[in-house]
Amino acid sequence: MTEKERINDPVDSFDGGYHLFAKEQHKKRVRKTPDRINYAIRQFEH
């Protein structure tokens, strides 16, 4: 099963579509990384 087939019909994939959820959660965490770094730096400055 190709990635395109899994995206089009996630229920038939090996994990029932969980990989799509996990991929989206990963994107959200990675997007927050610069904000987390800046926050940590500010904590040490005060």
Secondary structure, DSSP 4 states (H G I P E B T S, - for coil): --HHHHHH-GGGSTTTTHHHHHHHHHHHHHHHHHHHHHHHHHHHH-
